[in-house]
Amino acid sequence: MNPLAALLAVAPALPLDKAGKYVAAAFVVFVGVIVIYVAIMAVKLQRMSRELHELNAALDARANAEEARDRAAAEGAQR
């Protein structure tokens, strides 16, 4: 006989009325972990979105500065 099967045959199972609170507690812990994970992901997404907007603004400012410099150089060359 398999040792695991022998252990399961000897070990008493919890009655359903007592096991219910353990199942409920495990479910609450599982849902809590999922909620914490989603909250962490939401914070990361918000931070990444803010950083992306800042990078786009910096890129636009850089492009505008290069455009202004090129216009000034073109005007200087025409004189």
Number of C-alpha atoms within 10 A of each C-alpha: 5 7 8 9 10 10 10 11 10 9 9 8 9 9 8 9 8 9 12 12 11 11 12 11 12 12 12 12 12 11 12 12 12 12 12 11 11 12 12 12 12 12 11 12 12 12 12 12 12 12 12 12 12 12 12 12 12 12 12 12 12 12 12 12 12 12 12 12 12 12 12 12 11 11 10 9 8 7 5
